[in-house]
Amino acid sequence: MGDVIQLNFAKPVYAEADQQAALAHCFARHRRIGDDVFWLKENAEFLNIHETTGKRLSDGALSAYESFYNDVESRLRFFPQYYRFLLSITLDLEALGFEGSKGGALCAWADKAQLVDAELSDLQRAEAARLLGRGGLVGVHEDTALTSRLHRFISHSATFSLPNKKAAYELTHIVFYLSEYGRRDPEISRSAVRSLMFAGTLALIDENADLLAEVCLALRFARQPVPPAWAAWVQAVGKRFTVSAEASPPIDDYHEFLTCNWLAMATGGESFAQEMSAERMIFKKSHGHHGVLRAMSEYLYNLADKRVDDWGAMRGELEGMIAGDAYAHLLQAEAAYPEFDEFFAYFARAGG
């Protein structure tokens, strides 16, 4: 029998300008219509990850937004409730190379219309203040009391030791805004850093690459070390995405696709490596869910007064109750965070 010959085919490499153009045309023209709030959300996120990583978009990518940019004043007047999306897209387009200077005037109009005063959320007020500051209204909406409340929220670590995706995403976004996406030191407390570590640990256990990517970015923006195992896991998830051009409704994992690639861009890794096309694309991740978080929670809850907050004691109990591959994933999360026992003490909710 002859020798087996292995053929190693080179992985195709796609030009960045072509990838940018394909993604821009997909999001701007083919997935949703421009008056849909989800269109605003998808495009604001796509542009934001490029602007915050210091990228410029190719002319082909920017051309996808010509009709939006030409009509943005009318959109803002008729849809003032979406002003944060509209300002973000406009300011990012101009920062990414679009010829024009509408952002400042739009911010001044939003300020005169007192749109920020309609916000109930501290987080949204912080986002609005940052946008208006980018448009030249520096310090106009500076609010030290609001900033203090944001720091107080993110420093309450116990909140982030429990499954609460809304709180966890608010945590990461607060750090994004306080740091101006890494442009300055947000000076967060040690407790807030612990909050990020708790949230990231939960995200890894739950196999939520979307949230874990945001936590890794928040740590980078806060000038804190990122556990290498977390970044590697997110990178692996990002590489397993399938991208296909199809006419089916855009109900998919696009946000997770964007955040995985955002982290890759921010760390100098390979991003948007799949072949793209300038039409409606669907982004699907590989679902190999272990269900560790649910299994852990159900087991601990059913222990009632027998559960303890000692990870060393409960670890052996969980080994016999969770499937082998799922338990291995849990140990991966433990190994990635040296203070895992402290996280578990909160997570167990034992005693009073």
CORURNOR-V39192 format. One line per field, one symbol per residue. ss: DSSP state (H for helix, E for strand, L for the rest). phi: phi as a letter, one per 40 degrees, with the letter a starting at -180 (. if undefined). burial: b if it has 9 or more other C-alpha atoms within 8 Angstrom, else e. A space follows every 10 residues. Layout:
BEGIN
ss=???
phi=???
burial=???
END
This chain:
BEGIN
ss=LLLLLLLLLL LLLLLHHHHH HHHHHHHHHH LLLLLLHHHH HHHHHHHHHH HHLLLLLLHH HHHHHHHHHH LHHHHHHHLH HHHHHHHHHH HHHHHLLLLL LLHHHHHHHH HHLLHHHHLL LHHHHHHHHH HHHHLLLLLL LLLHHHHHHH HHHHLLHHHH HLLLHHHHHH HHHHHHHHLL LLLLLLLLLH HHHHHHHHHH HHHHHLLLHH HHHHHHHHHH HLLLLLLHHH HHHHHHHHHL LEEEELLLLL LLLHHHHHHH HHHHHHLLLL LLLLLLLLLL EEEELLLLLL LHHHHHHHHH HHHHHHLLLL HHHHHHHHHL LLLHHHHHHH HHHHHHLLLH HHHHHHHHLL LL
phi=.cccccbbcc ccbbcdcccc ccccccccbb caccccdccd cccccccccc ccbgcbccdc ccccbccccc bcccccccbc cbdccccccc ccdccchcci acdccccccc cccfcccccc cdcccccccc ccccchccgc bcacccdccc cccccccddc cbcacccccc dccccdcccf fgcaccfccc ccccdccccc ccccdcfbcd cccccccccc ccgbcbddcc cccccccdcc cbbbcaccdc babdcccccc ccccccbgcc bfcccbbcac bbbbcccbcc gccccccccc cccfcccbcc cdccdcccdc bbddcccccc ccccccbdcd ccdcdcccfc gd
burial=eeeeeeeeee eeeeeebbbb bbbbbbbbbb bbebeeeebb bbbbbbbbbb bebeebbbeb bbebbeeeee ebeebbeeeb ebbbbbbbbb bbbbbbbeee eebbebbbeb beeebbeebe ebbbbbbbbb bbbbbebbee eeeeebbebb beebbbbeeb bbeeeebbbb bbbbbbbebb bbeebbeeee bbbbbbbbbb bbbbbbebbb bbbbbbbbbb bbeeebeeeb bebbbebbee bbbebeeeee eebbebbbbb bbbbbbeeee eeeeebbbbb bbbbbeeeee ebbebbeebb eeeeeebbbb beebeeebbe ebeeebbebb eebbebbeeb bebbbbbbeb ee
END
